[in-house]
Amino acid sequence: MMSADLSFILMLILRMAVAAAFVVSASFIAERAGPVIGALVATLPISAGPAYVFLALDHDAAFIAQGALASLPVNAATIFLSLIYAWLAQRHSLLVSCGAALGGWLLLATLIRSVQWTLLGGLIANAIAFAIALPLLERFRHIARMPVIAPRWYDIPLRASLVALLVATVVSLSGWAGPTISGIMALFPIVFTSLMLILHPRIGGPVTAAVIANGAWGLMGFGLAIAVLHVGVLRFGSAIGLTLALLTCVFWNLGLWWNGRRKTAGR
């Protein structure tokens, strides 16, 4: 008979592998489809989604709903991460640009943790953040062409290890950390960070910044999905709530894609 500790370790490894597979697949699409499509893929819940699914397997709906309340303002912190990186990446190295962006995100996440958030408060925080950041990111969105990217041996291990570490941390510490910290950790910007680490040294800061900046509107939809998750989980349970949140992200990004094609065709 398998011991409880061994069963936990094997299940944790399986969860890490599933989450890593999602992020690796999405990252490949982001690199090859150009900055617009790549950004829409990157703003799907490909790291937070698996983390929340695994949390739902271990905790009740109230835990997930409370975690979503903490995740909602963290989404606002991610848009400022995008802005900091896009601005600095025009002239500075990966270390400076990515380091400052992550430092800003961690500072905002720390402040967010100290506040008792409501759904309305989280939505207002997102509205203010996007009203500030979207106009400032507009200048970084457009580039002439996405360069061809040659894969390197460490690409897959890097992306897989980052998201696997996130899932392992969130799942392992959720019982001790509680829903608020779990909700904050679940939204750590793994996908954006991995894109910065991989693309910046190869295609330069400005082009990488275009990928990140094009994700701004997708992040808005992601914030709506978190709000849907909170309400849906409370009313219908974790499974339906998570499904509704995923559909919100997918249809929002499909709408952005369709709107972009319509504008292009109209020129």
C-alpha positions as CSV (number, residue, x, y, z in Angstrom):
1,M,0.0,0.0,0.0
2,M,1.4,3.4,-1.0
3,S,2.3,5.7,1.9
4,A,0.5,9.1,2.2
5,D,3.8,11.0,1.7
6,L,4.7,9.1,-1.4
7,S,1.2,9.5,-2.8
8,F,1.5,13.3,-2.2
9,I,4.9,13.5,-3.9
10,L,3.7,11.5,-7.0
11,M,0.5,13.6,-7.3
12,L,2.5,16.8,-6.9
13,I,4.9,15.7,-9.7
14,L,2.0,14.9,-11.9
15,R,0.5,18.3,-11.3
16,M,3.8,20.0,-12.0
17,A,4.2,18.1,-15.3
18,V,0.7,19.0,-16.5
19,A,1.1,22.7,-15.7
20,A,4.5,22.8,-17.4
21,A,3.1,21.2,-20.5
22,F,0.5,24.0,-20.8
23,V,3.1,26.7,-20.5
24,V,5.6,25.2,-22.8
25,S,3.0,24.7,-25.5
26,A,1.7,28.2,-25.2
27,S,5.2,29.7,-25.2
28,F,6.0,28.0,-28.5
29,I,2.8,29.4,-30.0
30,A,3.6,32.9,-28.7
31,E,7.1,32.8,-30.2
32,R,6.0,31.7,-33.7
33,A,2.7,33.6,-34.1
34,G,4.0,37.2,-33.8
35,P,3.5,39.7,-31.0
36,V,-0.3,40.1,-31.2
37,I,-1.3,36.4,-31.3
38,G,1.5,35.6,-29.0
39,A,0.3,38.1,-26.4
40,L,-3.3,36.7,-26.6
41,V,-2.0,33.2,-26.0
42,A,0.3,34.4,-23.2
43,T,-2.7,36.1,-21.4
44,L,-4.7,32.9,-21.3
45,P,-4.7,31.2,-17.8
46,I,-2.0,28.8,-18.7
47,S,-0.1,29.1,-15.4
48,A,-2.8,30.4,-13.0
49,G,-5.4,28.1,-14.5
50,P,-3.7,24.8,-13.6
51,A,-2.7,26.3,-10.2
52,Y,-6.4,27.0,-9.4
53,V,-7.5,23.7,-10.7
54,F,-5.1,21.9,-8.3
55,L,-6.1,24.1,-5.5
56,A,-9.8,23.2,-6.1
57,L,-8.9,19.6,-5.8
58,D,-7.6,20.2,-2.3
59,H,-9.8,22.9,-1.0
60,D,-13.5,23.9,-0.9
61,A,-15.3,26.5,-3.0
62,A,-15.0,29.2,-0.2
63,F,-11.2,28.8,-0.3
64,I,-11.1,29.3,-4.1
65,A,-13.5,32.3,-4.0
66,Q,-11.4,34.0,-1.3
67,G,-8.2,33.3,-3.3
68,A,-9.8,34.9,-6.4
69,L,-10.5,38.1,-4.4
70,A,-6.7,38.3,-3.7
71,S,-5.9,37.4,-7.3
72,L,-8.0,40.2,-8.8
73,P,-5.9,43.2,-7.6
74,V,-2.7,41.2,-8.4
75,N,-3.8,41.3,-12.0
76,A,-3.6,45.1,-11.7
77,A,0.0,44.7,-10.5
78,T,0.8,42.6,-13.6
79,I,-0.2,45.4,-16.0
80,F,2.3,47.7,-14.2
81,L,4.9,44.9,-14.5
82,S,4.3,45.0,-18.3
83,L,4.6,48.8,-18.3
84,I,7.8,48.9,-16.3
85,Y,9.4,46.2,-18.5
86,A,8.2,47.7,-21.8
87,W,9.6,51.1,-20.9
88,L,13.0,49.9,-19.6
89,A,13.5,47.3,-22.3
90,Q,13.8,50.0,-25.0
91,R,17.3,50.9,-23.8
92,H,18.3,48.6,-21.0
93,S,19.5,45.0,-20.5
94,L,17.4,42.0,-19.6
95,L,18.7,42.1,-16.0
96,V,17.6,45.7,-15.5
97,S,14.3,45.6,-17.3
98,C,13.1,42.2,-16.0
99,G,14.5,42.8,-12.5
100,A,12.9,46.1,-12.1
101,A,9.5,44.8,-13.5
102,L,9.5,41.9,-11.1
103,G,10.6,44.1,-8.2
104,G,7.7,46.4,-8.9
105,W,5.3,43.5,-9.1
106,L,6.5,42.1,-5.7
107,L,6.2,45.5,-4.1
108,L,2.6,45.9,-5.3
109,A,1.8,42.3,-4.3
110,T,3.1,43.0,-0.8
111,L,0.9,46.0,-0.5
112,I,-2.1,44.1,-1.9
113,R,-1.7,41.5,0.8
114,S,-2.1,44.1,3.5
115,V,-5.6,45.1,2.3
116,Q,-8.9,43.2,2.9
117,W,-10.2,43.1,-0.7
118,T,-13.8,43.0,-1.9
119,L,-15.0,42.2,-5.4
120,L,-15.9,45.8,-6.0
121,G,-12.5,47.0,-4.6
122,G,-10.6,44.6,-6.9
123,L,-12.6,45.7,-10.0
124,I,-11.9,49.4,-9.2
125,A,-8.2,48.6,-8.7
126,N,-8.1,47.0,-12.1
127,A,-10.1,49.8,-13.7
128,I,-7.6,52.4,-12.4
129,A,-4.6,50.4,-13.3
130,F,-5.7,49.8,-16.9
131,A,-6.8,53.4,-17.3
132,I,-3.2,54.5,-16.5
133,A,-1.3,51.7,-18.2
134,L,-3.1,51.1,-21.5
135,P,-2.4,54.6,-23.0
136,L,1.2,54.4,-21.9
137,L,1.7,50.9,-23.4
138,E,0.3,51.9,-26.8
139,R,3.5,53.2,-28.1
140,F,5.3,50.0,-27.4
141,R,2.8,47.7,-29.2
142,H,3.8,48.1,-32.8
143,I,6.8,46.6,-34.5
144,A,7.5,46.0,-38.2
145,R,8.1,42.3,-38.0
146,M,8.7,39.5,-35.6
147,P,12.2,38.0,-36.2
148,V,12.6,34.3,-36.7
149,I,13.6,32.7,-33.4
150,A,16.0,29.7,-33.3
151,P,15.2,27.4,-30.4
152,R,17.9,26.7,-27.8
153,W,18.4,23.7,-25.6
154,Y,17.4,25.4,-22.4
155,D,14.1,26.9,-23.6
156,I,11.9,24.0,-22.6
157,P,13.6,23.2,-19.3
158,L,13.5,26.9,-18.3
159,R,9.8,27.4,-19.0
160,A,8.8,24.0,-17.6
161,S,10.8,24.5,-14.4
162,L,9.4,28.0,-13.8
163,V,5.8,26.9,-14.0
164,A,6.4,23.6,-12.2
165,L,8.0,25.5,-9.4
166,L,5.0,27.8,-9.2
167,V,2.5,25.0,-9.1
168,A,4.5,23.1,-6.5
169,T,4.8,26.1,-4.3
170,V,1.1,27.1,-4.5
171,V,-0.2,23.5,-4.0
172,S,2.3,22.6,-1.2
173,L,1.9,25.8,0.8
174,S,-1.8,26.5,0.3
175,G,-2.9,24.7,3.5
176,W,-0.4,26.7,5.5
177,A,-0.6,30.0,3.6
178,G,-4.3,30.3,3.3
179,P,-6.5,31.5,0.4
180,T,-5.2,35.1,0.2
181,I,-1.5,34.2,-0.2
182,S,-2.4,31.3,-2.4
183,G,-4.4,33.6,-4.7
184,I,-1.5,36.0,-4.9
185,M,1.1,33.3,-5.6
186,A,-1.2,31.7,-8.3
187,L,-1.0,34.9,-10.3
188,F,2.8,35.2,-10.2
189,P,3.6,36.3,-13.8
190,I,5.4,33.1,-14.9
191,V,4.4,33.4,-18.6
192,F,5.5,37.0,-19.0
193,T,8.7,36.4,-17.1
194,S,9.6,33.4,-19.2
195,L,9.0,35.3,-22.4
196,M,11.2,38.1,-21.1
197,L,14.0,35.7,-20.2
198,I,13.9,33.8,-23.5
199,L,13.1,36.5,-26.1
200,H,15.0,39.5,-24.8
201,P,18.5,38.1,-25.3
202,R,17.6,36.9,-28.8
203,I,15.4,39.4,-30.5
204,G,16.1,42.5,-28.3
205,G,14.2,44.5,-25.8
206,P,11.9,46.5,-28.1
207,V,10.5,43.5,-29.9
208,T,10.0,41.6,-26.7
209,A,8.4,44.7,-25.2
210,A,5.9,44.6,-28.1
211,V,4.9,41.1,-27.2
212,I,4.4,42.1,-23.5
213,A,2.6,45.3,-24.4
214,N,0.2,43.6,-26.7
215,G,-0.9,41.5,-23.8
216,A,-2.4,44.5,-22.0
217,W,-5.9,44.1,-23.4
218,G,-5.7,40.3,-22.8
219,L,-4.9,41.0,-19.1
220,M,-8.1,43.0,-18.9
221,G,-10.1,40.0,-19.9
222,F,-8.1,37.9,-17.5
223,G,-9.1,40.3,-14.7
224,L,-12.8,39.8,-15.7
225,A,-12.3,36.1,-15.6
226,I,-11.0,36.2,-12.1
227,A,-14.1,38.2,-11.1
228,V,-16.2,35.5,-12.8
229,L,-14.3,32.8,-11.0
230,H,-15.1,34.4,-7.6
231,V,-18.8,34.8,-8.3
232,G,-19.2,31.5,-10.2
233,V,-17.4,29.4,-7.5
234,L,-19.7,30.8,-4.8
235,R,-22.9,30.2,-6.7
236,F,-22.2,27.0,-8.7
237,G,-19.2,25.4,-7.1
238,S,-15.5,25.1,-8.1
239,A,-15.9,23.1,-11.3
240,I,-18.4,25.3,-12.9
241,G,-16.8,28.5,-11.6
242,L,-13.4,27.5,-13.1
243,T,-15.0,26.6,-16.4
244,L,-16.8,29.9,-16.6
245,A,-13.6,31.8,-15.9
246,L,-11.8,29.9,-18.6
247,L,-14.5,30.6,-21.1
248,T,-14.4,34.3,-20.2
249,C,-10.7,34.4,-21.1
250,V,-11.1,32.4,-24.3
251,F,-14.0,34.4,-25.6
252,W,-12.4,37.7,-24.6
253,N,-9.2,36.9,-26.5
254,L,-11.1,35.6,-29.5
255,G,-13.0,38.9,-29.5
256,L,-9.7,40.8,-29.5
257,W,-8.4,38.7,-32.3
258,W,-11.5,39.2,-34.4
259,N,-11.5,42.9,-33.8
260,G,-7.8,43.1,-34.8
261,R,-8.5,41.3,-38.1
262,R,-11.5,43.5,-38.8
263,K,-9.4,46.6,-38.4
264,T,-6.7,45.2,-40.6
265,A,-9.1,44.2,-43.3
266,G,-10.7,47.7,-43.2
267,R,-7.4,49.5,-44.0
